[in-house]
Amino acid sequence: VLRPHGILDPSLARRRRWLLKWAYIQLFEKRNFNRAAAIQYSSRMEEEMARHFMTVKSPNLLIPEGISLEPFAKLPHRGTFRAKYPEMAGKSLILYLGRFHQKKGLELLVEAFARVAGHRDDAHLVLAGSGDGDYVMRITKMLRNLGVFDRATITGQLDDDEKLAVLRDADIFVLPSYGENFGISVVEAMACGLPVLISDKVGIWREIAEAEAGIVTTCQSEKIADAIERLLSDPGLRLMLGRHGKMLVGTQFSTDRMAERMETAYQALCGIA
């Protein structure tokens, strides 16, 4: 059984550094895909992207990724993370948590935040994570140019405890990615009961939309800004989305559920009753 983990995204073939890898997959690795007992995808969107990338004869398995629910059973007290950053006191926190990379749509988020900050004094952007230094500087410069640098906090890499603390203290989680075969950070945010706002390029956007566990938008800064504004203005909506998201993780995206699905699927492939 082969698990592509997003490498069959056709958009990768348009990047110069991926051209050789794309050619290698088409010329050599495709043979392995055709001989596999099955190809295991983590989301419906990843499965669809792979069909556009290349045609294979092997059957498909759709088994979402999972997270362990144990670390989320007892979250830090609310306010633990905010206490380290005085500028966050009394603010509504809009959180991005993940790798700093162009495909994550951070420019879109910064532009959207600038729109929201123009008429909301309570909004504060938290960008948590690390990445290429030049790209971090690019985002920092963008915050300055849009006049919202003092309304944003870039935390750098967080350890596991800090990650749980910021997820506990945030009011909205945002991932406006241009391409994501699954979206583990989104699942972690939902496990904390945090309402999520994602693009329709995140692998599990359909599952989230169907469960009413978050808001899905296109990769347009004005659409993202409108969704942020809607969430900040409606505590009841945030509560409902957070509750539905937590239920979705428990029923669909836990490691236990993933293991059950894999066991059933692999037994069938091996002819075990």
TAKA-V506524 format. One record per residue. RES is the residue in one small letter. SS is DSSP state (helix for helix, strand for strand, loop for the rest). Layout:
res=[RES RES]
ss=[SS SS]
This chain:
res=[v l r p h g i l d p s l a r r r r w l l k w a y i q l f e k r n f n r a a a i q y s s r m e e e m a r h f m t v k s p n l l i p e g i s l e p f a k l p h r g t f r a k y p e m a g k s l i l y l g r f h q k k g l e l l v e a f a r v a g h r d d a h l v l a g s g d g d y v m r i t k m l r n l g v f d r a t i t g q l d d d e k l a v l r d a d i f v l p s y g e n f g i s v v e a m a c g l p v l i s d k v g i w r e i a e a e a g i v t t c q s e k i a d a i e r l l s d p g l r l m l g r h g k m l v g t q f s t d r m a e r m e t a y q a l c g i a]
ss=[loop strand strand loop loop loop loop loop loop helix helix helix helix helix loop helix helix helix helix helix helix helix helix helix helix helix helix helix helix helix helix helix helix helix helix loop loop loop strand strand strand loop loop helix helix helix helix helix helix helix helix helix helix loop loop loop loop loop loop strand strand strand loop loop loop loop strand loop loop helix helix helix loop loop loop loop loop loop loop loop loop helix helix helix loop helix helix helix loop loop loop strand strand strand strand strand strand loop loop strand loop helix helix helix loop helix helix helix helix helix helix helix helix helix helix helix helix loop loop loop loop loop strand strand strand strand strand strand loop loop strand loop helix helix helix helix helix helix helix helix helix helix helix helix helix loop loop loop helix helix helix strand strand strand strand strand loop loop loop helix helix helix helix helix helix helix helix helix helix loop loop strand strand strand strand loop loop loop loop strand loop loop loop helix helix helix helix helix helix helix helix loop loop loop loop strand strand strand strand loop loop strand loop loop helix helix helix helix helix helix loop loop loop strand strand strand strand loop loop loop helix helix helix helix helix helix helix helix helix helix helix helix helix loop helix helix helix helix helix helix helix helix helix helix helix helix helix helix helix helix helix helix loop strand helix helix helix helix helix helix helix helix helix helix helix helix helix helix helix loop loop loop loop]
